[in-house]
Amino acid sequence: MNLFQQAPPALGNQYYEDRVLRSYLARVLPADVLSDIQESLAEMGRLAGGELYELQLADRLNEPTLTQWGAWGNRIDKIEVTPLWRRAERIAAEHGVVATAYEQTHGSLSRVHQCALAYLFTPSTDIYSCPLAMTDGAARTLLNSGNQALIDRAVPHLITRDSKEFWTAGQWMTELTGGSDVGLAETIAKQEPGSNTFRLYGRKWFTSAIASQMALTLARPEGNPPGGRGLALFYLETRDEHGHPRNIQINRLKDKLGTRKVPTAELTLDGTPAQLVKGPTDGVRNIAPLLNITRLWNGISAVALMRRGLALSFDYASKRVAFGAPLSEKPLHRDTLATLQAEFEAAFHFAFYVAELTGKSETGEISDEDALLLRVLTPIMKLTTGKQAVMVASEVLESFGGAGYIEDTGLPVLLRDSQVLPIWEGTTNVLALDTLRALQSDGDTQQGLKRFERAVLGCLEGVSDARLVSVVRSALDHSLTWLAKGEAIEAGARRFSLTLGRTIELALLIKHEQWSSSNRFASVGVDHIF
Ligand SMILES: Cc1cc2nc3c(=O)[nH]c(=O)nc-3n(C[C@H](O)[C@H](O)[C@H](O)COP(=O)(O)OP(=O)(O)OC[C@H]3O[C@@H](n4cnc5c(N)ncnc54)[C@H](O)[C@@H]3O)c2cc1C
């Protein structure tokens, strides 16, 4: 009889075990802020490595269901989400995974705190981050809109910690005509005579988290011109007080490669009542605050999934023996994991840097220069980290050998779920083109680019490692000269944006490493004179 039994990978408290997160927080947060938020992070780390992770493994085969018809022939379009998602909703509300950013207990740094909570929460909750991202984005969009009636009506629900009062929000932009070129949208908005209410008619082709209580969506008021400017941004509530859909038919749930716990639906809007959020035109521009937030969440999710794969892989490497020693003692296996860890750490510092700037912009502490930098970095960060997440997830699966390909290990889902990150909230190409637009947002390419350059060079100040500094400088110089040449800019936009992304990632890594080494040295003690 074969007695060998392989020990599976295991997780401990995901906050205490995360050197990268803890070291980063020690650098950017004042000591009193860190000590104030530590308990909330440790608690989320405990849930993520314990109860939620166990529930996630047990929940593996469950999926959301759509019941279109009631027993007596009435259309009900009822969505049931999985047990893990129900638990996740409660924990998210009660632990303030959205609310923390709006309570602003620590000013702009509350956004960093909230992103750290989201980062810990995300990998154990099967993309419950999707409705949370849209909820956060909807709250920000409504607050920015100045529409006091809608702010009073919806925002308290979106940012509450009371799970009974908590609402999530959907974001319905993509139609059959296109998710990138949303200006082609065909949904029509007809105003009810003598009222501010519109009725929406059309088909929405991808609507995630369809169990949400409200949504922000785009539609063209009758008589408006074609294109993005002719669309308006609308607010709607999905169900009436009896729980019936408000003239919304859920035609089917998408049969997706990953994110299978997320109920993503195809809808027909057939007279759905809706309110204008901010004027009868410019819907694409008016929904931008939502996209900035969901792109930030996308980056945080990318690093969260990378971290989860690596946490499992490093643990497994200490348990799996091959050729006479644990994999963790094999130089080539260690080198393979170290390369992935480097991708993760670079992505981590980029995503959280964007969180820092986002926090400043939300509290009004941001300078014009940094506002421009945030505009430039958001698409670059989203596209760079999305690509890294897929690559790292694929390698993580390989690091487990055959087990990485077997469903009941809970590993393959990491790759499937990561694969959505470069697609939704703007594909890599679409964001690469957006990067070019961002660099020109003030009509002068040099402004955005110069601000980017200053941000990168600022990270290198006082850095002694000449080799690393020269790698950053040469990538930066190459990007600047390539852009200045002005040839085939559009065709090269993806390579250009990824180069900018990896350049600032290296610069941020160097900056953190410099701080980390000096800080470690200082903490051991410098002054030895008695
Ligand atoms: C799981 C999932 C959930 C989703 N949930 C939602 C949701 O809740 N709400 C919502 O509104 N949408 C949602 N989407 C839709 C998603 O945002 C779109 O699929 C995405 O924006 C791309 O749009 P598309 O599918 O129409 O592809 P297309 O726009 O047709 O793009 C096809 C390809 O062409 C490329 N491309 C497009 N334009 C250009 C260009 N000018 N130059 C170069 N290349 C270009 C793209 O990069 C892409 O590779 C979801 C998608 C998925 C997969």
Ligand as a Chemical Component Dictionary entry (heavy atoms), coordinates in Angstrom:
data_LIG
# 
_chem_comp.id                   LIG 
_chem_comp.type                 NON-POLYMER 
_chem_comp.pdbx_formal_charge   0 
_chem_comp.three_letter_code    LIG 
# 
loop_
_chem_comp_atom.comp_id 
_chem_comp_atom.atom_id 
_chem_comp_atom.alt_atom_id 
_chem_comp_atom.type_symbol 
_chem_comp_atom.charge 
_chem_comp_atom.model_Cartn_x 
_chem_comp_atom.model_Cartn_y 
_chem_comp_atom.model_Cartn_z 
_chem_comp_atom.pdbx_ordinal 
LIG C1  C1  C 0 -17.026 38.904 -17.111 1  
LIG C2  C2  C 0 -17.369 40.214 -17.727 2  
LIG C3  C3  C 0 -18.187 41.083 -17.041 3  
LIG C4  C4  C 0 -18.513 42.316 -17.590 4  
LIG N1  N1  N 0 -19.333 43.156 -16.886 5  
LIG C5  C5  C 0 -19.697 44.334 -17.422 6  
LIG C6  C6  C 0 -20.581 45.227 -16.740 7  
LIG O1  O1  O 0 -20.995 44.963 -15.602 8  
LIG N2  N2  N 0 -20.948 46.365 -17.340 9  
LIG C7  C7  C 0 -20.497 46.704 -18.564 10 
LIG O2  O2  O 0 -20.852 47.768 -19.050 11 
LIG N3  N3  N 0 -19.662 45.895 -19.249 12 
LIG C8  C8  C 0 -19.251 44.723 -18.712 13 
LIG N4  N4  N 0 -18.393 43.890 -19.391 14 
LIG C9  C9  C 0 -18.050 44.222 -20.751 15 
LIG C10 C10 C 0 -16.631 44.693 -20.932 16 
LIG O3  O3  O 0 -16.434 45.950 -20.331 17 
LIG C11 C11 C 0 -16.387 44.693 -22.453 18 
LIG O4  O4  O 0 -16.414 43.352 -22.874 19 
LIG C12 C12 C 0 -15.090 45.342 -22.812 20 
LIG O5  O5  O 0 -15.122 46.724 -22.526 21 
LIG C13 C13 C 0 -14.777 45.161 -24.312 22 
LIG O6  O6  O 0 -15.869 45.475 -25.105 23 
LIG P1  P1  P 0 -16.387 44.448 -26.211 24 
LIG O7  O7  O 0 -16.599 43.132 -25.558 25 
LIG O8  O8  O 0 -17.531 45.027 -26.927 26 
LIG O9  O9  O 0 -15.161 44.279 -27.187 27 
LIG P2  P2  P 0 -14.814 45.242 -28.412 28 
LIG O10 O10 O 0 -15.019 46.651 -28.006 29 
LIG O11 O11 O 0 -15.512 44.745 -29.606 30 
LIG O12 O12 O 0 -13.255 44.970 -28.565 31 
LIG C14 C14 C 0 -12.737 43.814 -29.249 32 
LIG C15 C15 C 0 -11.209 43.953 -29.326 33 
LIG O13 O13 O 0 -10.897 45.090 -30.090 34 
LIG C16 C16 C 0 -9.956  45.889 -29.408 35 
LIG N5  N5  N 0 -10.198 47.277 -29.761 36 
LIG C17 C17 C 0 -11.344 47.985 -29.644 37 
LIG N6  N6  N 0 -11.176 49.237 -30.096 38 
LIG C18 C18 C 0 -9.884  49.333 -30.498 39 
LIG C19 C19 C 0 -9.101  50.365 -31.083 40 
LIG N7  N7  N 0 -9.601  51.584 -31.315 41 
LIG N8  N8  N 0 -7.807  50.094 -31.391 42 
LIG C20 C20 C 0 -7.272  48.893 -31.126 43 
LIG N9  N9  N 0 -7.964  47.871 -30.595 44 
LIG C21 C21 C 0 -9.256  48.092 -30.292 45 
LIG C22 C22 C 0 -10.189 45.605 -27.939 46 
LIG O14 O14 O 0 -9.011  45.861 -27.205 47 
LIG C23 C23 C 0 -10.537 44.137 -27.983 48 
LIG O15 O15 O 0 -9.368  43.362 -27.924 49 
LIG C24 C24 C 0 -18.031 42.670 -18.851 50 
LIG C25 C25 C 0 -17.194 41.793 -19.540 51 
LIG C26 C26 C 0 -16.860 40.589 -18.990 52 
LIG C27 C27 C 0 -15.966 39.660 -19.748 53 
# 
loop_
_chem_comp_bond.comp_id 
_chem_comp_bond.atom_id_1 
_chem_comp_bond.atom_id_2 
_chem_comp_bond.value_order 
_chem_comp_bond.pdbx_ordinal 
LIG C1  C2  SING 1  
LIG C2  C3  SING 2  
LIG C2  C26 DOUB 3  
LIG C3  C4  DOUB 4  
LIG C4  N1  SING 5  
LIG C4  C24 SING 6  
LIG N1  C5  DOUB 7  
LIG C5  C6  SING 8  
LIG C5  C8  SING 9  
LIG C6  O1  DOUB 10 
LIG C6  N2  SING 11 
LIG N2  C7  SING 12 
LIG C7  O2  DOUB 13 
LIG C7  N3  SING 14 
LIG N3  C8  DOUB 15 
LIG C8  N4  SING 16 
LIG N4  C9  SING 17 
LIG N4  C24 SING 18 
LIG C9  C10 SING 19 
LIG C10 O3  SING 20 
LIG C10 C11 SING 21 
LIG C11 O4  SING 22 
LIG C11 C12 SING 23 
LIG C12 O5  SING 24 
LIG C12 C13 SING 25 
LIG C13 O6  SING 26 
LIG O6  P1  SING 27 
LIG P1  O7  DOUB 28 
LIG P1  O8  SING 29 
LIG P1  O9  SING 30 
LIG O9  P2  SING 31 
LIG P2  O10 DOUB 32 
LIG P2  O11 SING 33 
LIG P2  O12 SING 34 
LIG O12 C14 SING 35 
LIG C14 C15 SING 36 
LIG C15 O13 SING 37 
LIG C15 C23 SING 38 
LIG O13 C16 SING 39 
LIG C16 N5  SING 40 
LIG C16 C22 SING 41 
LIG N5  C17 SING 42 
LIG N5  C21 SING 43 
LIG C17 N6  DOUB 44 
LIG N6  C18 SING 45 
LIG C18 C19 SING 46 
LIG C18 C21 DOUB 47 
LIG C19 N7  SING 48 
LIG C19 N8  DOUB 49 
LIG N8  C20 SING 50 
LIG C20 N9  DOUB 51 
LIG N9  C21 SING 52 
LIG C22 O14 SING 53 
LIG C22 C23 SING 54 
LIG C23 O15 SING 55 
LIG C24 C25 DOUB 56 
LIG C25 C26 SING 57 
LIG C26 C27 SING 58 
# 
